[in-house]
């Protein structure tokens, strides 16, 4: 364990497999690979651009994602999970719960969803109707 937070065993190791099967999870997780976009929240600097990763598994309260950029444990991210066809499936604020190095040089991060996913309304702008010069009474 590090001072910054909980360190999880690398994915695929015996320790990771034994901790996953220990029965300590409150919710079932679904093994599902999906495209995830994320950026720091709140976004305060111009170098905090949108980044891309993919999920390993999902649960109602969080997910495990593979990313290329190191992120600090405890920091907040704005997360958008995408359907296979690219439509947004979930948009939420998440806290990084843990981080672990991946075999390919990237990182696995555990994300805890803080804000419940809500459908996002798409604003529609309509042109105002032109008023005719002749009004029918």
C-alpha positions as CSV (number, residue, x, y, z in Angstrom):
1,X,0.0,0.0,0.0
2,X,1.3,3.5,-0.8
3,X,0.8,6.7,1.0
4,X,-1.3,8.0,-1.9
5,X,-3.9,5.3,-1.7
6,X,-4.6,1.6,-2.1
7,X,-2.4,-0.3,-4.6
8,X,-4.1,-3.2,-6.2
9,X,-2.2,-6.2,-7.5
10,X,-1.5,-6.3,-11.2
11,X,-4.3,-7.7,-13.4
12,X,-3.8,-11.4,-14.1
13,X,-1.6,-12.1,-11.1
14,X,-2.5,-14.7,-8.5
15,X,-3.0,-12.1,-5.9
16,X,-5.5,-10.2,-8.1
17,X,-7.4,-13.3,-8.9
18,X,-7.7,-14.3,-5.2
19,X,-8.8,-10.8,-4.1
20,X,-11.4,-10.7,-6.9
21,X,-12.9,-14.0,-5.8
22,X,-12.8,-13.3,-2.0
23,X,-16.5,-12.3,-1.9
24,X,-15.9,-8.8,-0.5
25,X,-17.7,-7.0,-3.3
26,X,-21.0,-5.3,-2.4
27,X,-22.2,-5.3,-6.0
28,X,-21.8,-7.7,-9.0
29,X,-19.5,-6.5,-11.7
30,X,-19.9,-7.2,-15.3
31,X,-16.8,-8.0,-17.4
32,X,-17.3,-5.5,-20.3
33,X,-14.8,-3.7,-22.6
34,X,-16.1,-0.2,-23.5
35,X,-14.5,3.0,-24.7
36,X,-14.3,5.6,-21.9
37,X,-13.4,9.2,-22.2
38,X,-12.2,11.2,-19.2
39,X,-10.7,14.5,-18.2
40,X,-9.9,16.1,-14.8
41,X,-12.8,17.7,-12.9
42,X,-13.0,20.6,-12.6
43,X,-11.0,21.3,-15.7
44,X,-8.8,24.3,-14.8
45,X,-5.9,24.3,-17.2
46,X,-5.6,24.1,-21.0
47,X,-3.4,21.0,-20.8
48,X,-6.2,19.0,-19.1
49,X,-7.5,17.7,-22.4
50,X,-9.9,14.8,-23.0
51,X,-8.2,11.4,-22.7
52,X,-9.3,8.0,-23.8
53,X,-9.1,4.5,-22.2
54,X,-11.2,1.3,-22.0
55,X,-13.0,-0.6,-19.3
56,X,-12.2,-4.0,-18.0
57,X,-15.3,-4.3,-15.8
58,X,-18.3,-2.3,-14.7
59,X,-20.5,-2.3,-11.6
60,X,-23.4,0.1,-10.6
61,X,-21.0,2.2,-8.5
62,X,-17.8,2.1,-10.5
63,X,-15.5,0.6,-13.1
64,X,-11.9,-0.5,-13.7
65,X,-10.3,1.2,-16.7
66,X,-7.0,0.9,-18.6
67,X,-5.4,4.3,-19.2
68,X,-2.0,5.5,-20.6
69,X,-1.6,8.7,-18.5
70,X,-0.9,8.4,-14.7
71,X,-3.6,9.9,-12.6
72,X,-3.4,10.8,-8.9
73,X,-5.4,8.5,-6.5
74,X,-8.2,10.6,-5.0
75,X,-8.5,13.0,-7.9
76,X,-11.8,13.6,-9.7
77,X,-12.5,12.9,-13.3
78,X,-15.5,13.6,-15.6
79,X,-16.1,10.3,-17.3
80,X,-18.1,9.4,-20.4
81,X,-18.7,5.7,-21.1
82,X,-19.6,4.9,-24.7
83,X,-21.9,2.3,-26.3
84,X,-20.3,0.1,-29.0
85,X,-21.9,2.5,-31.6
86,X,-20.3,5.6,-29.9
87,X,-23.4,7.0,-28.2
88,X,-22.9,8.0,-24.6
89,X,-24.0,5.3,-22.2
90,X,-23.0,7.0,-19.0
91,X,-21.8,10.5,-18.0
92,X,-20.6,11.0,-14.4
93,X,-18.1,12.4,-12.0
94,X,-15.7,9.7,-10.6
95,X,-13.0,9.5,-8.0
96,X,-9.9,7.5,-8.6
97,X,-9.9,4.8,-5.9
98,X,-6.7,2.9,-6.8
99,X,-4.1,2.6,-9.5
100,X,-2.0,-0.3,-10.6
101,X,0.6,-0.8,-13.4
102,X,-0.5,-2.8,-16.4
103,X,1.8,-5.3,-18.2
104,X,1.8,-3.2,-21.4
105,X,3.1,-0.1,-19.6
106,X,-0.2,1.6,-19.1
107,X,-2.2,1.7,-15.9
108,X,-5.3,0.1,-14.5
109,X,-7.4,2.6,-12.4
110,X,-10.4,1.9,-10.2
111,X,-13.1,4.6,-10.5
112,X,-15.8,5.1,-8.0
113,X,-18.8,6.9,-9.4
114,X,-19.8,9.9,-7.3
115,X,-22.6,11.5,-9.2
116,X,-25.3,9.2,-10.4
117,X,-25.6,8.8,-14.1
118,X,-28.5,10.9,-15.4
119,X,-29.8,11.2,-19.0
120,X,-28.4,14.3,-20.5
121,X,-31.0,16.6,-22.2
122,X,-30.0,17.8,-25.6
123,X,-31.1,21.4,-26.2
124,X,-33.0,22.0,-29.3
125,X,-33.1,25.5,-30.8
126,X,-36.0,26.4,-32.9
127,X,-36.3,29.4,-35.1
128,X,-39.0,31.8,-34.0
129,X,-42.0,31.8,-36.2
130,X,-42.3,34.8,-38.5
131,X,-45.3,36.9,-37.6
132,X,-47.4,37.7,-40.7
133,X,-48.4,41.2,-41.4
134,X,-52.0,40.2,-41.5
135,X,-53.5,38.9,-38.3
136,X,-56.7,36.9,-38.5
137,X,-59.0,37.8,-35.6
